[in-house]
Amino acid sequence: MLETITTYEVQCQICIHNNKMLSVVIFIDVLVSPILETIERVKSLEQQMDDLELYNRTWCVPETMNGNKTAVFVNTVNQHLDNESISYDDIENLHRISKRTNGKIRPIIVRFYS
């Protein structure tokens, strides 16, 4: 014998299933949100680490008043490398750090193209 279901009972069942689905969505959101926040934090820390590594690549290259820093750097490094050499095209960025003082050589920060 077939049981007759009223419209009200169908609506109640739909409501129950909707509440269960909402509970699942909320549960997933509670689980996924911290993971997404962690991923964003890792990306930020990786960028900070890259920026800090840029300033840890220093070379002591003689200073010239009006000389081309890149040329001086390339020549100095090529003199000290065995069986390897670098060119101007390998360098993305190059600059000296700290203030100019008499008698002291300021380090050079170099970022190479990968």
N, C-alpha and C positions, 0 to 999 in steps of 0.2 A: 504494500500500500504506500502510495506517495504521500509524503507529508507536505502540507501547504505552508509556505513561508510568507509571512506578511511583509509588506514594504518596510514597516518599522524594524523588523528583525534583520532585513537586508541592510538597512541603514546602520543599525547597531554593529553588525559584522564589519561593514566598511569602516566605521569609526574605529573599531578595535584594531583593524589592520593598519589604518593610517597612524594610529598612536604607536603601534609597534615599529612601523617604518620610521617615524619621527625619532623614536628612541634609538634606533640603529644609526640614523644620520647624526644625531647628537653624539653618540658613542664614538663614531668614526671621527667626527670633528675634534673631539677631546683627544683622541689618539694621534691624529695627523697634525694638528696645529703645532705641538711642540717639536715634531720632526721637521716641519717646514721652517720654524724659527731657528732650529739648530743648523739647518742647511744654509740659511742666510748668514748666520753668525760665522760659519766655517768659511764662506766666500769672503766675508769681510776680513777675517783674520788672515786668509791667504793673501789678500791684497795688501794688508798692512805688512806682512812678512816680506812680500816682494819689494815694497817701498823701503823697508829697513835694509834689505840685502843690497839694494842699490848703493846705500851709503857705507857699506862695508867693503866695497871694492876700491881700495885706494892704492895708488902707486906714487912713489916719490920720484918725480921727474924734475930735472933742473928748470928753474924759472928763467925766462927771457922776457925782457921788458916789452918788446914789440913783436915777439915771435909768434908763430902759429902753434898753439898748444897741441893741436891734433898731430901736426907734423913732428913736433918734438916727441910726443908720446909714442907715435908709431915707430920712429927711428930708435928710440931708447928701448922699447919692448923687443923689437926685431933683433937688436944687438944681443939681448939676453936669452932669446928662445933658441933651443937647439932643434934643427930640422923643421921648424914651423915659422910662420910669419903671419902678420896681420896687415890689413890694408885700411885705408880711409873708409872703405865701404863696410867694414865690419863694425864700425863705431856708430852707435845710435846717439849717444850724448856724452859730453866730456866737459868738465869744469873743475876749477880749483875750489877748495873749501878753506874757510877761515880768512882772517884779515892778513894783508901783506905786512910782514915785519922784516926788518933788516937782518940778513944773515940766516934766515930760516926758510926752508923749502916747504911750501904748502902742498899738501897731498892733492892728488887729482882723483876725482870720481869719474869712472868710466862705465857706461852701460853699452854692452855689445848687443848687436842684433842676434837673435837666436836662430 
